[in-house]
Amino acid sequence: MFFHQKRLQYFTPPEKPDPVYAMKMQELIGGSFGEMTVMMQYLFQGWNCRGPAKYRDMLLDIGTEEIGHVEMLATMIACLLDKAPLKLQEEGAKDRIVGAVMGGSNPRDEIMAAAMNPQHAIVSGLGAMPADSVGFPWNGRFIVASGNLLADFRSNLHAESQGLMQAVRLYEMTDDPGVKDHLSFMIARDTMHQNQWLAAIEDLQSEGLEATVAPSVAHEYGKNEYAYQFWNHSEGTQSAEGRWAKGPTPDGKGEFEYVANPQPIGPEPEPPQPDPRLHGTSKTSQVPGNAGLT
């Protein structure tokens, strides 16, 4: 059961409308690393969790918090779009794209091109949309919920790192003190979540649940001689200086080996020839007539 509380987790209204910035802020809602993605990712990971109860509870805690973050951003976008149609019509003639959408003409300012997302006026009625900053709809394929907690937590760390970076970049793109204050809270929470996933990964490994995503792959499925080799596939050998090139492996099952000049192991490929009835280009002759495929 979910319970909605009318008060926002945090909110500071903008000092003035800014439909251009509202378009940019859509990335934090519906982008591939936006709040909708982490919201659904954490909730599905939690619902599917088969591990110890603390992990399921933690996933549902943070997933539910992210629902509130979507609401916060949607409220901010609505405020940034306040009175936008009038402003847009007044400046629409300066913008050949937006001016055409709103009935303007005689463009006077190339810099203003595509200044506002017209869908904010046409589709959502000056409200936020489940889409990114260029209007691409949010997609459920953005989320990762594999059933393997270590793989999922690593994906979560990546998502929070990307989301944090985007929030910081948006912070630098505005001078509005209200927007800056609002974003500073979200940046703080993203910082917590990034550290949370690092701690959760550490917790999993300290409990011996999963040292790597699949700790026994090399040892159960063979080819152990290749399991810990770093292959240098570019000019130069600076990569030999890294932790990944020497010393014990993090899973405790081997030693890293640096291979400076790796050689191919497999043969030169000889692709199978297509059925001539497919009329492709091949070494075999084509079958004349109307022979059907069976």
C-alpha positions in Angstrom: 0.0 0.0 0.0 1.2 3.5 -0.8 0.1 6.6 1.1 0.3 10.1 -0.4 1.0 13.0 1.9 0.0 16.4 0.4 3.1 18.2 1.6 6.2 18.0 -0.6 9.4 16.5 0.8 11.0 19.9 0.0 10.2 22.8 -2.3 11.3 26.4 -3.0 9.4 28.1 -5.8 11.2 30.0 -8.5 11.3 33.8 -8.4 10.0 34.1 -12.0 8.7 31.8 -14.8 11.2 30.4 -17.2 9.8 28.1 -19.8 13.2 27.5 -21.4 14.6 26.2 -18.1 11.4 24.1 -17.6 12.3 22.3 -20.8 15.8 21.6 -19.5 14.5 20.4 -16.1 12.4 17.8 -17.9 15.6 15.8 -18.1 15.6 15.2 -14.4 12.1 13.8 -14.6 12.0 11.7 -17.8 15.5 11.3 -18.9 17.3 7.9 -18.9 18.8 8.8 -15.5 15.9 10.9 -14.3 13.8 10.4 -11.2 11.2 8.3 -13.0 13.9 5.8 -13.9 15.3 5.4 -10.4 11.8 5.4 -9.0 10.7 2.5 -11.1 14.1 0.8 -10.9 14.2 0.7 -7.1 10.6 -0.2 -6.7 10.8 -3.2 -9.1 14.1 -4.3 -7.5 12.4 -4.2 -4.2 9.3 -6.0 -5.3 11.5 -8.7 -6.9 13.9 -8.9 -4.0 14.5 -12.5 -2.7 17.4 -11.6 -0.4 17.5 -10.6 3.3 14.6 -8.3 4.4 16.8 -5.3 5.0 17.6 -5.0 1.3 13.9 -5.2 0.2 13.0 -2.6 2.9 15.8 -0.3 1.8 14.9 -0.5 -1.9 11.2 0.3 -1.2 12.2 3.1 1.1 14.3 4.9 -1.5 11.9 4.0 -4.4 9.1 5.6 -2.5 11.2 8.7 -1.8 11.9 9.0 -5.6 8.1 9.2 -6.2 8.2 12.3 -4.1 11.1 13.7 -6.1 9.1 13.3 -9.3 6.3 15.3 -7.7 8.7 18.0 -6.5 10.1 18.4 -10.0 6.7 18.4 -11.6 5.6 21.2 -9.3 8.7 23.2 -10.1 8.2 22.8 -13.9 4.5 23.9 -13.5 5.8 27.1 -11.7 8.4 27.7 -14.3 5.7 27.5 -17.0 3.3 29.8 -15.2 2.0 32.5 -17.7 4.2 31.0 -20.4 1.7 31.2 -23.3 1.5 35.0 -23.0 5.2 35.4 -22.9 5.6 32.9 -25.7 3.2 34.8 -27.9 4.9 38.1 -27.2 8.3 36.7 -28.1 7.2 34.1 -30.6 7.9 36.4 -33.6 11.5 36.3 -32.6 11.7 32.6 -32.9 11.0 31.0 -36.3 10.1 27.6 -34.7 8.1 28.6 -31.7 6.7 31.6 -33.6 5.3 29.3 -36.3 3.7 27.1 -33.6 2.0 30.0 -31.9 1.2 31.9 -35.1 4.1 34.3 -35.2 6.1 35.4 -38.2 9.1 37.4 -39.4 11.8 35.9 -37.2 14.2 38.5 -35.7 16.4 36.5 -33.4 18.1 33.2 -34.5 19.4 32.7 -30.9 15.8 32.3 -29.6 15.2 29.3 -32.0 13.4 26.4 -30.2 13.3 28.4 -27.0 10.4 26.6 -25.4 9.1 23.1 -25.8 5.8 23.7 -27.6 4.4 20.5 -26.1 4.3 22.2 -22.7 1.6 24.4 -24.1 0.0 22.1 -26.6 0.1 18.7 -24.9 0.4 19.2 -21.1 -1.3 22.6 -20.6 1.8 24.1 -18.9 2.5 21.0 -16.8 5.3 18.6 -16.5 5.5 15.6 -18.8 6.9 12.0 -18.5 9.6 12.9 -21.0 13.1 14.2 -21.2 14.5 17.6 -22.2 14.0 17.1 -25.9 10.5 15.6 -25.5 11.4 11.9 -25.8 8.9 9.9 -23.7 10.2 8.1 -20.7 10.7 4.4 -21.4 10.5 1.4 -19.1 13.5 -0.1 -20.8 15.6 2.5 -19.0 15.3 0.5 -15.7 17.4 -2.4 -14.5 15.9 -5.0 -12.2 17.8 -8.2 -12.7 17.1 -10.2 -9.5 20.9 -10.1 -8.7 21.3 -7.5 -6.0 25.0 -6.8 -6.7 24.3 -6.2 -10.4 21.3 -4.1 -9.5 23.2 -2.0 -6.8 26.0 -1.3 -9.3 23.4 -0.1 -11.8 21.8 2.0 -9.1 25.2 3.6 -8.2 25.7 4.5 -11.9 22.2 6.0 -12.2 22.6 8.1 -9.1 26.1 9.3 -10.2 24.6 10.3 -13.6 21.6 11.9 -12.0 23.7 13.9 -9.6 25.9 15.2 -12.3 22.9 16.3 -14.3 21.4 18.1 -11.3 24.7 19.9 -10.7 24.9 21.0 -14.3 21.3 22.3 -14.2 22.2 24.2 -11.0 25.0 25.9 -12.9 22.5 26.9 -15.7 20.3 29.1 -13.6 20.5 32.3 -11.5 17.1 31.9 -9.9 17.7 31.5 -6.2 14.5 29.5 -5.7 15.5 27.0 -8.3 19.0 26.8 -6.9 17.8 26.1 -3.4 15.4 23.5 -4.7 18.1 21.7 -6.7 20.6 22.0 -3.8 18.3 19.7 -1.7 18.0 17.2 -4.6 21.8 17.3 -5.0 22.1 16.5 -1.3 19.8 13.6 -1.5 21.5 12.2 -4.7 24.8 12.4 -2.7 23.2 10.4 0.0 21.9 7.8 -2.4 25.2 7.5 -4.2 26.9 6.8 -0.9 24.0 4.5 0.1 24.7 2.2 -2.9 28.4 2.1 -2.2 27.6 1.0 1.3 25.0 -1.5 0.1 27.6 -3.1 -2.2 30.0 -3.2 0.6 27.4 -4.8 2.9 26.5 -7.5 0.4 30.2 -8.4 -0.1 31.0 -8.4 3.7 28.1 -10.8 4.2 29.6 -13.1 1.6 26.4 -13.0 -0.4 28.0 -12.0 -3.7 31.7 -11.2 -4.2 31.1 -10.5 -7.8 28.0 -10.8 -10.0 28.7 -14.4 -10.8 31.6 -15.5 -8.6 31.9 -19.0 -9.9 31.6 -18.4 -13.7 35.2 -18.9 -14.6 35.7 -21.8 -12.2 32.5 -23.7 -13.1 32.4 -23.0 -16.8 36.1 -23.3 -17.7 38.5 -21.1 -19.6 40.1 -20.1 -16.3 43.3 -19.1 -18.0 41.5 -16.1 -19.5 39.4 -15.1 -16.5 42.0 -12.6 -15.0 44.0 -11.5 -18.0 44.0 -7.8 -19.0 44.5 -7.6 -22.7 46.2 -4.4 -24.1 44.2 -3.6 -27.2 45.5 -0.1 -27.9 48.8 1.6 -28.6 50.9 2.2 -25.6 51.1 0.2 -22.3 50.1 2.9 -19.8 47.2 0.6 -18.8 49.7 -1.7 -17.2 50.0 0.8 -14.3 46.5 0.2 -13.1 45.2 -2.0 -10.2 43.5 -4.2 -12.8 46.8 -5.2 -14.4 48.6 -6.9 -11.4 48.0 -8.3 -8.0 45.2 -10.3 -6.5 41.8 -10.1 -8.1 38.9 -8.6 -6.0 37.1 -11.9 -5.9 40.1 -13.5 -4.3 40.2 -16.3 -6.8 43.1 -15.3 -9.0 45.9 -12.9 -9.9 45.7 -10.2 -12.6 48.0 -10.8 -15.6 48.9 -8.0 -18.1 49.1 -9.3 -21.7 50.9 -6.6 -23.7 50.4 -8.0 -27.1 47.3 -10.3 -27.2 46.9 -12.5 -30.2 43.7 -13.9 -31.8 42.7 -17.3 -30.6 40.0 -18.1 -33.0 40.2 -18.8 -36.8 39.4 -16.4 -39.7 35.6 -16.4 -40.0 34.0 -18.2 -42.9 30.3 -17.2 -42.8 27.9 -19.9 -43.9 26.4 -19.3 -47.3 22.8 -18.2 -47.5 20.0 -20.3 -49.0 20.1 -19.2 -52.7 16.3 -18.8 -52.6 16.9 -15.8 -50.4 18.5 -14.1 -53.4 21.4 -12.7 -51.4 25.0 -12.2 -52.5 26.9 -15.5 -52.0 29.4 -17.8 -53.6 26.6 -20.2 -54.7 24.6 -19.7 -57.8 21.0 -18.3 -57.6 18.1 -20.7 -58.1 16.1 -19.5 -61.1 12.3 -19.5 -61.2 9.8 -19.1 -58.4 11.0 -21.7 -56.1 9.4 -21.0 -52.7 11.1 -21.2 -49.3 10.3 -24.2 -47.2 
